[in-house]
């Protein structure tokens, strides 16, 4: 009988797990002995954060290779075929969302292996909840192009799509490039477009603000604010 593939939420910072996870998610994670992870170092830190009772060196922790090939997927799923439960962990947040682990989950479904997502913080949904933007129609676009003019062209496309569909657009960036993306948004977007910046979600330093582009131009975010994990959201007015 195959084991179950559990999708484990990962810590977003140093907030105690009790403030962001239900006890059931922590208990399940702490009984697992086999893990497939996006980053072994951050996975070990998350398991320590959860208070895993087993010495970390005694756990079977396999890191997802890049690129992830079909043969790798089959190898990583072997513990499930042997009857062990397996935990899938992303580098931060939710596995399978903006994360290469989705391919592992898809193969598990093809093999009729049970997949169980555990409740935990999703920075994307937390940002959407707190933004005040449209939560009925939204789309996540991952990372935007890094270079100009491709980045500004993509921003204009997303803004147009948002206006036509009345759809909230969500995207992220590597923290050290947040300032460049923020500047591009202020330059490319219409004055009345609503822009939300949600930073350090679930942490003591959490900051979430939604303003029009004009208001952001008058009150730009500080450099410190823009060098932390951030979700960007925009909604264009009719």
C-alpha positions as CSV (number, residue, x, y, z in Angstrom):
1,X,0.0,0.0,0.0
2,X,1.4,3.4,-0.9
3,X,2.0,6.2,1.6
4,X,0.5,9.6,1.4
5,X,2.2,12.7,-0.1
6,X,1.7,15.5,2.4
7,X,2.2,19.1,1.2
8,X,3.8,20.9,4.2
9,X,3.6,24.7,4.8
10,X,7.0,26.2,5.4
11,X,8.0,29.0,7.8
12,X,7.9,32.5,6.4
13,X,10.1,33.9,9.2
14,X,10.9,33.5,12.9
15,X,7.3,33.8,14.1
16,X,6.4,30.9,16.5
17,X,4.7,28.1,14.6
18,X,1.7,28.3,16.9
19,X,0.7,31.7,15.6
20,X,0.5,30.6,11.9
21,X,-0.2,26.8,11.9
22,X,-2.9,24.6,13.4
23,X,-1.6,21.9,15.8
24,X,-2.7,19.2,13.3
25,X,-0.3,20.5,10.6
26,X,2.6,20.6,13.0
27,X,1.8,17.1,14.4
28,X,1.7,15.6,11.0
29,X,5.0,17.2,9.9
30,X,6.6,16.0,13.1
31,X,5.7,12.3,12.5
32,X,7.2,12.2,9.0
33,X,10.6,10.8,8.4
34,X,10.9,11.2,4.6
35,X,11.0,14.6,2.9
36,X,11.4,16.0,-0.6
37,X,12.4,19.7,-0.4
38,X,13.2,22.7,-2.7
39,X,16.1,23.7,-0.5
40,X,17.6,21.3,2.1
41,X,19.0,24.1,4.3
42,X,15.7,26.0,4.7
43,X,13.8,22.7,5.1
44,X,16.0,21.7,8.0
45,X,15.4,25.2,9.6
46,X,11.6,24.8,9.1
47,X,11.7,21.3,10.7
48,X,13.6,22.7,13.6
49,X,11.1,25.5,13.9
50,X,8.3,23.0,14.0
51,X,10.1,21.1,16.8
52,X,10.6,17.8,14.9
53,X,11.4,15.2,17.6
54,X,14.0,13.3,15.5
55,X,17.6,14.5,15.0
56,X,17.6,16.2,11.6
57,X,20.6,14.1,10.4
58,X,18.5,11.0,10.9
59,X,15.7,12.2,8.6
60,X,15.7,11.3,4.9
61,X,15.7,14.7,3.2
62,X,16.0,14.8,-0.6
63,X,16.4,18.1,-2.5
64,X,14.6,18.6,-5.8
65,X,17.2,18.7,-8.6
66,X,17.3,21.4,-11.2
67,X,16.2,20.7,-13.8
68,X,13.7,18.1,-12.5
69,X,13.7,15.2,-14.9
70,X,11.1,12.3,-15.1
71,X,13.7,9.9,-13.7
72,X,14.2,12.2,-10.7
73,X,10.5,12.3,-10.0
74,X,10.3,8.5,-10.0
75,X,13.2,8.2,-7.6
76,X,11.9,10.8,-5.2
77,X,8.5,9.0,-5.0
78,X,10.1,5.6,-4.0
79,X,9.4,6.0,-0.3
80,X,5.7,6.3,-1.1
81,X,5.8,3.0,-3.0
82,X,7.5,1.5,0.0
83,X,4.6,2.5,2.2
84,X,6.1,5.5,3.8
85,X,4.4,8.9,4.1
86,X,6.4,11.7,2.4
87,X,6.4,15.4,3.1
88,X,6.9,17.9,0.3
89,X,8.3,21.3,1.3
90,X,9.0,24.5,-0.7
91,X,11.7,27.0,0.2
92,X,9.1,29.3,1.7
93,X,5.3,29.2,1.9
94,X,3.2,26.6,0.1
95,X,4.6,23.7,-2.0
96,X,3.3,23.5,-5.5
97,X,2.6,27.3,-5.7
98,X,5.3,29.1,-7.7
99,X,7.3,26.0,-6.9
100,X,8.8,23.0,-8.8
101,X,7.2,20.5,-6.5
102,X,4.0,20.7,-8.5
103,X,5.5,18.2,-11.0
104,X,5.9,15.7,-8.1
105,X,2.3,16.2,-7.0
106,X,1.1,15.7,-10.6
107,X,2.9,12.4,-10.9
108,X,1.5,11.2,-7.6
109,X,-2.0,11.8,-8.9
110,X,-1.1,9.8,-12.0
111,X,0.0,6.9,-9.8
112,X,-3.2,7.1,-7.7
113,X,-1.2,8.1,-4.6
114,X,-3.1,10.1,-2.0
115,X,-2.1,13.8,-1.8
116,X,-3.0,15.8,1.3
117,X,-2.3,19.6,1.6
118,X,-1.8,20.8,5.2
119,X,-3.2,24.1,6.4
120,X,-0.6,26.9,6.7
121,X,0.2,30.4,5.7
122,X,0.1,31.3,2.0
123,X,1.6,34.7,1.4
124,X,-0.4,35.1,-1.8
125,X,-3.8,34.6,-0.2
126,X,-2.8,36.6,2.9
127,X,-1.8,39.5,0.7
128,X,-5.0,39.2,-1.3
129,X,-7.2,39.1,1.8
130,X,-5.5,42.2,3.3
131,X,-5.3,44.2,0.1
132,X,-8.9,45.3,-0.2
133,X,-8.7,44.5,-4.0
134,X,-11.0,42.2,-5.9
135,X,-10.9,38.7,-4.3
136,X,-13.5,37.2,-6.7
137,X,-11.3,37.5,-9.8
138,X,-7.5,37.3,-9.5
139,X,-4.5,35.8,-11.1
140,X,-0.9,35.1,-10.0
141,X,1.8,35.7,-12.5
142,X,4.9,34.7,-10.6
143,X,8.0,36.8,-11.6
144,X,7.9,39.6,-14.2
145,X,10.7,40.1,-16.7
146,X,13.8,41.5,-15.0
147,X,14.9,43.8,-17.8
148,X,13.5,46.9,-19.6
149,X,11.6,47.4,-21.8
150,X,10.2,43.9,-21.3
151,X,9.2,44.5,-17.7
152,X,7.3,47.7,-18.3
153,X,5.6,46.2,-21.3
154,X,4.5,43.3,-19.2
155,X,3.2,45.6,-16.5
156,X,1.1,47.5,-19.1
157,X,-0.3,44.2,-20.3
158,X,-1.3,43.1,-16.8
159,X,-2.8,46.5,-16.1
160,X,-4.9,46.4,-19.3
161,X,-6.0,42.8,-18.5
162,X,-6.9,43.9,-15.0
163,X,-9.0,46.8,-16.3
164,X,-10.8,44.7,-18.9
165,X,-11.6,41.8,-16.5
166,X,-11.7,43.7,-13.3
167,X,-9.1,41.2,-12.1
168,X,-6.5,41.6,-9.3
169,X,-3.0,40.8,-10.6
170,X,-0.5,39.3,-8.2
171,X,3.2,38.9,-8.7
172,X,6.4,38.6,-6.8
173,X,10.1,39.5,-7.1
174,X,13.4,38.6,-5.5
175,X,13.8,41.0,-2.6
176,X,16.9,42.8,-3.9
177,X,15.0,43.6,-7.1
178,X,11.9,45.0,-5.3
179,X,13.0,48.6,-5.7
180,X,13.4,48.3,-9.4
181,X,10.0,46.7,-9.8
182,X,8.4,49.3,-7.6
183,X,9.9,52.1,-9.7
184,X,8.7,50.4,-12.9
185,X,5.2,50.1,-11.5
186,X,5.0,53.8,-10.6
187,X,6.3,54.7,-14.1
188,X,4.2,52.3,-16.2
189,X,0.8,52.3,-14.4
190,X,-2.1,54.7,-14.7
191,X,-2.5,57.2,-11.9
192,X,-5.7,55.7,-10.6
193,X,-4.5,52.1,-10.6
194,X,-4.6,50.6,-7.1
195,X,-1.3,49.1,-6.0
196,X,-0.9,47.0,-2.9
197,X,2.5,46.1,-1.4
198,X,2.4,43.3,1.2
199,X,5.8,42.7,3.0
200,X,7.0,40.3,5.7
201,X,3.6,38.6,6.0
202,X,3.0,36.9,9.4
203,X,6.1,38.5,10.9
204,X,6.4,41.2,13.5
205,X,7.7,43.5,10.8
206,X,4.7,42.9,8.5
207,X,3.5,45.9,6.5
208,X,0.6,46.0,4.0
209,X,-0.5,49.1,2.2
210,X,-2.9,49.8,-0.7
211,X,-2.8,53.2,-2.4
212,X,-3.3,54.5,-5.9
213,X,-0.2,54.9,-8.0
214,X,-0.5,58.7,-7.6
215,X,-0.5,58.3,-3.8
216,X,2.5,56.0,-4.0
217,X,4.3,58.5,-6.0
218,X,3.7,61.1,-3.3
219,X,4.7,58.7,-0.5
220,X,7.2,56.1,-1.9
221,X,8.1,53.1,0.2
222,X,11.3,53.2,2.1
223,X,14.4,51.2,0.9
224,X,14.1,48.9,3.9
225,X,10.5,48.1,3.1
226,X,11.5,47.1,-0.4
227,X,14.3,44.7,0.4
228,X,12.1,42.2,2.2
229,X,9.9,39.3,0.9
230,X,7.0,41.1,-0.8
231,X,3.8,40.4,-2.8
232,X,2.7,43.0,-5.3
233,X,-0.9,43.4,-6.3
234,X,-2.6,45.7,-8.7
235,X,-6.2,46.5,-9.7
236,X,-6.9,48.9,-12.5
237,X,-10.0,51.1,-12.4
238,X,-12.5,51.1,-15.3
